[in-house]
Amino acid sequence: MDTLNELLNGFAAALTWQNLIFAFLGCLLGTVIGVLPGIGPVAGVALLIPLTLNMDPTGSIIMLCAIFYGTAYGGTITSVLLNTPGEAASAITTIDGHAMTKMGKAGAALTIAAIGSFVGGTIATLGLVAAAKPLGELGLLVGPPEFFALMVVGISLLVALAGKSMVKALISGALGLLISMVGIDPVAGAPRFTFGMDRLLDGVSFVAVIVGVFGLSEILSYRKGESTVVHAPGLRSLLPTGKEWRRSAPSMARGTGIGFGLGLIPGMTGSVASLLSYGAEKKFSRHRNELGKGAVEGVAGPETANNAHANAALIPLFTLGIPASPTIAVLMGAFLQQGLTPGPTLFTEHSEIAWAIIASLFIGNLLLVLLNVPLVGLWTSILRVPAPILTALILLFMVIGAYTINFSVFDVFVMIGFGLLGLALRHLEIPLAPMVLTLVLGPLMERSLRESLEISQGDFSIFLNRPISLVLIILGVLIICSPLLKLRKPKALMDDPET
């Protein structure tokens, strides 16, 4: 009852007209930031912190949080309509989202993404209210060995993203791993694969890579003579059909679970949650064969996971003072700038502010739906712009987005280079999703592996002696071996004398 009373008091504070305006502005700015390729939630929140320093602490944090989860939906718009991810977590949505656009279902895809974002974000916020403290403590049980085992499960989902050829999927995954290794060695601190170039010491920009591989390669493939005609949907197709709602519901449930669970673990990002959600759909969806061809599950699952992760990642911050992702780390800086220290003392020393921010998460998720679902027709009208003009605008946004990552022309050339690589991979029918998966998980996996071996002094049995890591490694091995089991079944039938 005490928690409920505190939450109701939080709603009373969050529903004041000033804080409602801050929440609305945050959602609007977040959506716009998400639409622009290359900026992303980290840069978006960081750039706007100076504007909030002289604001009331409650209003400033409400606005910055709304920007954070607003970008999670904004990146979906360009992913679905233009095959250009506005931010990293929306990269996997391009596969089925843009395919739905080509089928004239852009409105349905955007609506399902908005509702999925609302469902995932709201349920994750309920988790913050109901079980923040015990779930935050559970996150502390995940050390480097458990984190590595979780990464093994993530990498094993490459099997699910393989498509028709496992060899081609492995080639794509290996390319992602190679790219992720460029930069400073995470443990030794020595440069590697930089070829003497200082600009590569921080690694290859992930945003430049995904914008090039997905967006630029798509435009270049058009230039090779592929059809560029994508029809904007009529009014009837702006909303999903009953069948699409029924198909997306299980995907939203799975995405919520994955996003919420990963949000509790420091180091996990929204892009990891959306990628693993897509892998789960490849394994468990009843319509898994349609994924990659415009299946609604390929939009509902990752988008729900993305927003569930965004809200769940606030649990370790509020309860333990641990930033679970780069954007949360920036938010933590905003807390400190306002004289608020995230962690257990937040609820004792600044209880009213803490609960007002939590209540605003419910309000913000609702505002995000009210802001975006009625505007689906407006967003899809982008498709009525003549192809040459639209292509030029997309290229302009790509160049601006790549440049503003580090305000460096070098990142623009990185984007162009990976656009050419993406074109070659498309021509060879090598899937792009495994590359993105290993590019995201590779650095996390390497760091946790080497930290684990330092703890055990080089003894690999540390992964088998800890129950959580052992269970996760067994799960990863089973996922990897699942295609082999499928191959053996037909052979067994052929050897059966009764067949």
C-alpha positions as CSV (number, residue, x, y, z in Angstrom):
1,M,0.0,0.0,0.0
2,D,2.9,2.4,0.7
3,T,4.2,1.8,-2.8
4,L,0.7,2.5,-4.3
5,N,0.3,5.7,-2.3
6,E,3.8,6.9,-3.3
7,L,2.9,6.2,-7.0
8,L,-0.4,8.1,-6.7
9,N,1.5,11.0,-5.3
10,G,3.9,10.7,-8.2
11,F,1.0,10.9,-10.6
12,A,-0.3,14.0,-8.9
13,A,3.1,15.7,-9.5
14,A,3.6,14.3,-13.0
15,L,0.1,15.4,-14.2
16,T,0.7,19.1,-13.5
17,W,0.5,21.1,-16.7
18,Q,4.2,22.0,-16.6
19,N,5.4,18.4,-16.3
20,L,2.9,17.3,-19.0
21,I,4.4,19.8,-21.4
22,F,7.9,18.6,-20.5
23,A,6.8,15.0,-21.2
24,F,5.2,15.9,-24.5
25,L,8.2,17.9,-25.6
26,G,10.5,15.0,-24.7
27,C,8.4,12.5,-26.7
28,L,8.3,14.8,-29.7
29,L,12.0,15.6,-29.6
30,G,12.8,11.9,-29.0
31,T,10.8,10.9,-32.1
32,V,12.5,13.5,-34.2
33,I,16.0,12.5,-33.0
34,G,15.1,8.9,-33.6
35,V,14.1,9.7,-37.2
36,L,17.4,11.4,-38.0
37,P,20.0,8.7,-38.8
38,G,23.2,8.8,-36.8
39,I,22.2,11.0,-33.8
40,G,20.6,8.3,-31.5
41,P,19.5,8.5,-27.9
42,V,23.0,8.9,-26.3
43,A,23.8,12.0,-28.4
44,G,20.3,13.3,-28.3
45,V,20.0,13.2,-24.5
46,A,23.6,14.6,-24.1
47,L,23.0,17.5,-26.5
48,L,19.9,18.6,-24.6
49,I,21.1,18.3,-21.1
50,P,22.5,21.9,-21.1
51,L,19.0,23.2,-21.9
52,T,17.6,21.5,-18.8
53,L,20.2,22.7,-16.2
54,N,18.2,25.7,-15.1
55,M,14.9,23.8,-15.1
56,D,13.1,22.3,-12.1
57,P,14.8,18.9,-11.3
58,T,11.6,16.9,-11.8
59,G,10.7,18.5,-15.1
60,S,14.2,18.2,-16.5
61,I,14.5,14.5,-15.7
62,I,11.0,13.8,-17.0
63,M,11.8,15.5,-20.3
64,L,15.2,13.7,-20.7
65,C,13.6,10.3,-20.0
66,A,10.9,11.0,-22.5
67,I,13.6,11.8,-25.1
68,F,15.3,8.5,-24.2
69,Y,12.3,6.3,-24.9
70,G,10.9,8.6,-27.7
71,T,14.0,7.8,-29.8
72,A,13.2,4.1,-29.5
73,Y,10.1,4.7,-31.6
74,G,11.4,7.5,-33.8
75,G,14.1,5.2,-35.3
76,T,11.4,2.9,-36.4
77,I,9.8,5.4,-38.8
78,T,12.8,5.6,-41.2
79,S,13.5,1.9,-40.7
80,V,10.1,0.9,-41.9
81,L,9.6,3.6,-44.6
82,L,13.0,4.1,-46.0
83,N,15.0,1.1,-44.9
84,T,17.4,3.4,-43.0
85,P,17.6,2.8,-39.3
86,G,17.4,6.1,-37.4
87,E,19.2,4.6,-34.4
88,A,21.0,1.3,-33.7
89,A,18.2,-0.5,-32.0
90,S,15.9,-0.1,-35.0
91,A,18.4,-1.8,-37.4
92,I,16.8,-5.2,-37.3
93,T,13.3,-3.7,-37.9
94,T,14.4,-2.7,-41.4
95,I,14.3,-6.3,-42.6
96,D,10.5,-7.0,-42.2
97,G,9.4,-3.4,-41.6
98,H,10.6,-2.1,-45.0
99,A,9.3,-5.4,-46.7
100,M,5.9,-4.5,-45.3
101,T,6.2,-1.0,-46.8
102,K,6.9,-2.5,-50.2
103,M,3.7,-4.6,-49.7
104,G,1.7,-1.4,-49.0
105,K,1.5,-2.1,-45.2
106,A,3.6,0.7,-43.9
107,G,0.8,2.1,-41.8
108,A,0.1,-1.3,-40.2
109,A,3.9,-1.7,-39.5
110,L,4.1,1.7,-37.8
111,T,1.0,1.2,-35.8
112,I,2.0,-2.2,-34.5
113,A,5.4,-0.7,-33.6
114,A,3.8,2.1,-31.7
115,I,1.4,-0.2,-29.8
116,G,4.3,-2.7,-29.2
117,S,6.4,0.1,-27.8
118,F,3.6,1.1,-25.5
119,V,3.0,-2.4,-24.3
120,G,6.7,-3.1,-23.7
121,G,7.3,0.2,-22.0
122,T,4.3,0.1,-19.8
123,I,4.9,-3.5,-18.5
124,A,8.6,-2.7,-17.9
125,T,7.5,0.4,-15.9
126,L,5.1,-1.8,-13.8
127,G,8.1,-4.0,-13.1
128,L,10.0,-0.9,-11.9
129,V,7.1,-0.1,-9.5
130,A,6.4,-3.6,-8.3
131,A,9.8,-5.3,-8.1
132,A,12.5,-2.7,-8.5
133,K,14.6,-3.6,-5.5
134,P,14.6,-7.5,-5.8
135,L,15.2,-7.3,-9.5
136,G,18.0,-4.8,-9.1
137,E,19.7,-7.1,-6.6
138,L,19.3,-10.0,-9.1
139,G,21.2,-8.0,-11.7
140,L,24.2,-7.9,-9.3
141,L,24.5,-11.7,-9.4
142,V,25.5,-11.4,-13.1
143,G,29.3,-11.2,-13.1
144,P,31.6,-11.5,-16.1
145,P,31.2,-15.4,-16.4
146,E,27.4,-15.1,-16.5
147,F,27.6,-12.2,-18.9
148,F,29.9,-14.2,-21.2
149,A,27.5,-17.1,-21.1
150,L,24.6,-14.8,-22.0
151,M,26.6,-13.5,-25.0
152,V,27.1,-17.2,-26.0
153,V,23.3,-17.5,-26.2
154,G,23.2,-14.3,-28.2
155,I,25.8,-15.4,-30.7
156,S,24.1,-18.8,-31.0
157,L,21.0,-17.0,-32.4
158,L,23.1,-16.4,-35.5
159,V,21.8,-19.9,-36.3
160,A,18.3,-18.5,-36.3
161,L,19.3,-15.6,-38.6
162,A,21.1,-17.9,-41.1
163,G,18.3,-18.1,-43.7
164,K,19.0,-20.6,-46.4
165,S,22.8,-20.9,-46.1
166,M,24.6,-21.4,-42.8
167,V,27.9,-20.8,-44.5
168,K,26.8,-17.4,-45.7
169,A,25.5,-16.5,-42.3
170,L,28.9,-17.5,-40.7
171,I,30.7,-15.3,-43.3
172,S,28.5,-12.4,-42.3
173,G,28.9,-13.1,-38.6
174,A,32.7,-13.3,-39.0
175,L,32.8,-10.0,-40.8
176,G,30.9,-8.4,-37.9
177,L,33.4,-9.9,-35.4
178,L,36.3,-8.6,-37.4
179,I,34.9,-5.1,-37.5
180,S,34.1,-5.1,-33.8
181,M,37.7,-5.9,-33.0
182,V,39.1,-2.7,-34.5
183,G,40.3,-0.2,-31.9
184,I,41.8,-0.4,-28.5
185,D,42.1,-3.8,-26.8
186,P,39.6,-3.7,-24.0
187,V,41.9,-5.3,-21.4
188,A,45.5,-4.7,-22.5
189,G,44.8,-1.2,-23.8
190,A,46.9,-1.6,-26.9
191,P,45.7,-0.6,-30.4
192,R,44.8,-3.3,-32.9
193,F,43.8,-3.4,-36.5
194,T,44.1,0.4,-36.6
195,F,46.8,0.4,-39.4
196,G,48.4,3.4,-37.7
197,M,45.2,5.6,-38.0
198,D,44.3,7.5,-34.9
199,R,40.7,7.8,-36.1
200,L,40.3,4.0,-35.6
201,L,41.5,4.0,-32.0
202,D,37.9,4.3,-30.8
203,G,36.8,1.6,-33.2
204,V,34.6,1.8,-36.3
205,S,31.4,3.8,-35.6
206,F,28.5,1.3,-35.2
207,V,26.0,3.9,-36.5
208,A,28.0,4.6,-39.6
209,V,28.3,0.9,-40.3
210,I,24.5,0.1,-40.0
211,V,23.5,3.2,-41.9
212,G,25.9,2.2,-44.7
213,V,25.1,-1.5,-44.7
214,F,21.3,-1.2,-44.5
215,G,20.5,2.3,-45.9
216,L,23.1,3.2,-48.5
217,S,23.3,-0.3,-49.9
218,E,19.6,-0.2,-50.4
219,I,19.8,3.0,-52.4
220,L,22.8,1.6,-54.4
221,S,20.8,-1.5,-55.1
222,Y,18.1,0.7,-56.6
223,R,20.7,2.3,-58.8
224,K,21.4,-1.1,-60.2
225,G,18.0,-1.2,-61.7
226,E,15.7,-2.6,-58.9
227,S,12.3,-1.2,-58.6
228,T,12.0,2.1,-56.7
229,V,8.3,2.3,-56.7
230,V,6.8,2.0,-53.2
231,H,3.2,3.0,-53.0
232,A,1.9,4.9,-50.0
233,P,-1.0,3.1,-48.3
234,G,-4.6,4.1,-48.5
235,L,-6.8,4.8,-45.4
236,R,-7.9,1.2,-45.1
237,S,-4.3,-0.1,-44.8
238,L,-3.2,2.5,-42.2
239,L,-4.3,0.2,-39.4
240,P,-3.4,-3.5,-39.0
241,T,-6.0,-6.2,-39.7
242,G,-7.4,-8.4,-37.0
243,K,-5.2,-11.2,-38.2
244,E,-2.1,-9.0,-37.9
245,W,-3.1,-8.1,-34.4
246,R,-3.5,-11.7,-33.4
247,R,-0.1,-12.6,-35.0
248,S,1.7,-9.8,-33.3
249,A,0.4,-10.4,-29.7
250,P,2.7,-13.4,-28.9
251,S,5.6,-11.6,-30.4
252,M,4.9,-8.6,-28.2
253,A,4.8,-10.9,-25.2
254,R,8.1,-12.5,-26.1
255,G,9.7,-9.1,-26.9
256,T,8.5,-7.7,-23.5
257,G,10.1,-10.6,-21.6
258,I,13.4,-10.3,-23.5
259,G,13.7,-6.5,-23.3
260,F,12.7,-6.4,-19.6
261,G,15.2,-9.1,-18.7
262,L,18.1,-7.6,-20.6
263,G,17.3,-4.1,-19.3
264,L,18.3,-5.3,-15.8
265,I,21.8,-6.3,-16.9
266,P,24.4,-3.5,-17.1
267,G,26.1,-3.3,-20.5
268,M,23.1,-4.5,-22.5
269,T,21.7,-2.1,-25.0
270,G,18.4,-1.7,-26.8
271,S,20.0,-3.0,-30.0
272,V,21.0,-6.3,-28.3
273,A,17.4,-6.7,-27.0
274,S,15.8,-6.1,-30.5
275,L,18.3,-8.5,-32.1
276,L,17.7,-11.3,-29.6
277,S,13.9,-10.7,-29.9
278,Y,14.2,-11.2,-33.7
279,G,16.2,-14.3,-33.2
280,A,13.5,-15.6,-30.8
281,E,10.9,-15.0,-33.4
282,K,13.0,-17.0,-35.9
283,K,12.9,-19.9,-33.4
284,F,9.5,-19.7,-31.9
285,S,7.1,-17.9,-34.2
286,R,4.4,-20.0,-35.9
287,H,5.1,-17.9,-39.1
288,R,8.9,-18.0,-38.9
289,N,9.2,-18.9,-42.6
290,E,7.7,-15.5,-43.5
291,L,10.3,-13.5,-41.5
292,G,12.4,-11.5,-43.8
293,K,9.5,-11.2,-46.3
294,G,7.3,-8.7,-44.4
295,A,6.1,-10.7,-41.4
296,V,4.5,-8.6,-38.8
297,E,6.3,-10.5,-36.0
298,G,9.6,-9.1,-37.3
299,V,8.3,-5.6,-36.3
300,A,6.3,-6.4,-33.2
301,G,8.9,-8.4,-31.3
302,P,12.0,-6.2,-31.8
303,E,10.1,-2.9,-31.3
304,T,8.4,-4.1,-28.1
305,A,11.8,-5.5,-26.8
306,N,13.4,-2.2,-27.6
307,N,11.0,-0.1,-25.5
308,A,10.8,-2.7,-22.7
309,H,14.5,-2.5,-22.5
310,A,14.5,1.3,-22.4
311,N,12.2,1.4,-19.4
312,A,13.6,-1.7,-17.6
313,A,17.2,-0.2,-17.8
314,L,16.0,2.4,-15.4
315,I,15.6,-0.2,-12.6
316,P,19.3,-0.7,-11.8
317,L,19.8,3.1,-12.0
318,F,16.9,4.0,-9.6
319,T,17.6,1.2,-7.1
320,L,21.4,0.7,-7.2
321,G,22.8,3.7,-9.0
322,I,24.2,1.5,-11.8
323,P,23.8,2.8,-15.4
324,A,22.8,-0.2,-17.5
325,S,23.5,1.4,-20.9
326,P,25.4,4.3,-22.4
327,T,22.2,6.4,-22.5
328,I,21.4,5.6,-18.9
329,A,24.9,6.7,-18.0
330,V,24.2,10.1,-19.7
331,L,20.9,10.3,-17.8
332,M,22.7,9.5,-14.5
333,G,24.9,12.5,-15.3
334,A,21.8,14.6,-15.6
335,F,20.6,13.3,-12.2
336,L,23.9,14.3,-10.6
337,Q,23.8,17.8,-12.3
338,Q,20.4,18.3,-10.6
339,G,21.8,17.3,-7.2
340,L,20.1,13.9,-7.3
341,T,22.1,10.7,-6.5
342,P,20.6,7.6,-8.1
343,G,20.4,4.5,-5.9
344,P,18.7,3.5,-2.7
345,T,19.0,7.0,-1.2
346,L,17.0,8.5,-4.1
347,F,13.8,7.0,-2.5
348,T,14.6,8.3,1.0
349,E,16.0,11.7,0.3
350,H,14.1,12.7,-2.9
351,S,11.1,10.3,-2.7
352,E,8.6,12.8,-4.3
353,I,10.9,13.5,-7.3
354,A,11.6,9.7,-7.8
355,W,8.0,8.7,-7.9
356,A,7.0,11.6,-10.1
357,I,9.6,10.5,-12.6
358,I,8.3,6.9,-12.4
359,A,4.7,8.0,-12.9
360,S,5.8,10.1,-15.9
361,L,7.0,7.0,-17.6
362,F,3.4,5.7,-17.8
363,I,2.3,9.1,-19.1
364,G,5.1,9.3,-21.6
365,N,4.4,5.9,-23.1
366,L,0.8,6.9,-23.5
367,L,1.7,10.2,-25.1
368,L,4.0,8.4,-27.5
369,V,1.1,6.4,-28.8
370,L,-1.2,9.4,-29.0
371,L,1.5,11.4,-30.7
372,N,2.4,8.7,-33.3
373,V,-0.6,6.5,-34.1
374,P,-2.7,9.5,-35.4
375,L,0.3,10.7,-37.3
376,V,0.8,7.4,-39.1
377,G,-0.9,8.8,-42.2
378,L,1.5,11.8,-42.1
379,W,4.6,9.6,-41.8
380,T,3.5,7.3,-44.6
381,S,2.8,10.4,-46.8
382,I,6.6,10.6,-47.1
383,L,6.3,7.7,-49.6
384,R,4.4,10.0,-52.0
385,V,7.5,12.2,-52.5
386,P,9.0,11.5,-56.0
387,A,11.7,8.8,-55.8
388,P,14.6,11.1,-57.0
389,I,13.8,13.8,-54.5
390,L,13.3,11.2,-51.7
391,T,16.6,9.5,-52.5
392,A,18.4,12.8,-52.4
393,L,16.9,13.6,-49.1
394,I,17.8,10.2,-47.7
395,L,21.4,10.6,-48.8
396,L,21.5,14.0,-47.2
397,F,20.3,12.7,-43.9
398,M,22.7,9.8,-44.1
399,V,25.7,12.1,-44.7
400,I,24.6,14.5,-41.9
401,G,23.9,11.6,-39.6
402,A,27.2,10.0,-40.2
403,Y,29.1,13.3,-39.9
404,T,27.4,14.3,-36.6
405,I,28.5,11.1,-34.8
406,N,31.9,12.5,-34.1
407,F,31.7,15.6,-36.4
408,S,34.2,13.9,-38.7
409,V,34.3,13.4,-42.4
410,F,36.0,10.1,-41.8
411,D,32.7,8.6,-40.5
412,V,31.1,9.7,-43.8
413,F,33.7,7.7,-45.7
414,V,33.2,4.7,-43.4
415,M,29.4,4.8,-44.1
416,I,30.2,4.9,-47.9
417,G,32.6,2.0,-47.6
418,F,30.2,-0.1,-45.7
419,G,27.4,0.8,-48.1
420,L,29.5,-0.7,-50.9
421,L,30.2,-3.7,-48.8
422,G,26.5,-4.1,-48.1
423,L,25.8,-3.9,-51.8
424,A,28.3,-6.7,-52.4
425,L,26.7,-8.8,-49.7
426,R,23.2,-8.3,-51.1
427,H,24.5,-9.3,-54.6
428,L,26.0,-12.5,-53.1
429,E,22.8,-13.1,-51.1
430,I,24.7,-13.0,-47.8
431,P,22.4,-12.0,-45.0
432,L,23.1,-8.8,-43.2
433,A,21.5,-9.5,-39.8
434,P,24.3,-11.9,-38.5
435,M,26.9,-9.1,-39.2
436,V,24.9,-6.7,-37.0
437,L,24.4,-9.3,-34.3
438,T,28.2,-10.1,-34.0
439,L,29.1,-6.4,-34.4
440,V,27.0,-5.6,-31.3
441,L,27.8,-8.7,-29.2
442,G,31.4,-9.1,-30.2
443,P,33.0,-6.5,-27.9
444,L,30.7,-7.4,-25.0
445,M,31.6,-11.1,-25.4
446,E,35.3,-10.5,-25.6
447,R,35.5,-8.2,-22.6
448,S,33.5,-10.6,-20.3
449,L,35.5,-13.6,-21.5
450,R,38.8,-11.9,-20.7
451,E,37.6,-10.5,-17.4
452,S,36.4,-14.0,-16.4
453,L,39.7,-15.6,-17.3
454,E,41.6,-12.9,-15.3
455,I,39.4,-13.7,-12.3
456,S,40.0,-17.5,-12.6
457,Q,43.7,-17.0,-13.6
458,G,43.1,-18.6,-17.0
459,D,40.9,-21.5,-15.8
460,F,38.0,-22.1,-18.2
461,S,36.1,-24.2,-15.7
462,I,34.9,-20.9,-14.1
463,F,32.1,-21.0,-16.7
464,L,31.0,-24.5,-15.6
465,N,31.3,-24.0,-11.9
466,R,28.8,-21.2,-11.7
467,P,25.2,-22.4,-12.1
468,I,23.8,-19.4,-14.1
469,S,26.6,-19.5,-16.6
470,L,26.5,-23.3,-17.0
471,V,22.7,-23.2,-17.8
472,L,23.2,-20.4,-20.3
473,I,26.1,-22.1,-22.1
474,I,24.1,-25.4,-22.3
475,L,21.2,-23.4,-23.8
476,G,23.5,-21.8,-26.3
477,V,24.9,-25.2,-27.4
478,L,21.4,-26.6,-27.8
479,I,20.4,-23.6,-30.0
480,I,23.5,-24.1,-32.1
481,C,22.9,-27.9,-32.5
482,S,19.2,-27.5,-33.3
483,P,19.7,-27.4,-37.1
484,L,21.7,-30.6,-36.9
485,L,18.8,-32.3,-35.2
486,K,16.5,-31.2,-38.0
487,L,18.8,-32.6,-40.6
488,R,19.0,-36.0,-38.9
489,K,15.2,-36.4,-38.9
490,P,14.7,-36.9,-42.7
491,K,17.7,-39.2,-42.8
492,A,16.3,-41.4,-40.1
493,L,13.0,-41.6,-42.0
494,M,14.8,-42.6,-45.1
495,D,16.6,-45.4,-43.3
496,D,13.3,-46.7,-41.8
497,P,12.4,-49.9,-43.7
498,E,8.7,-49.1,-43.3
499,T,8.9,-45.8,-45.2
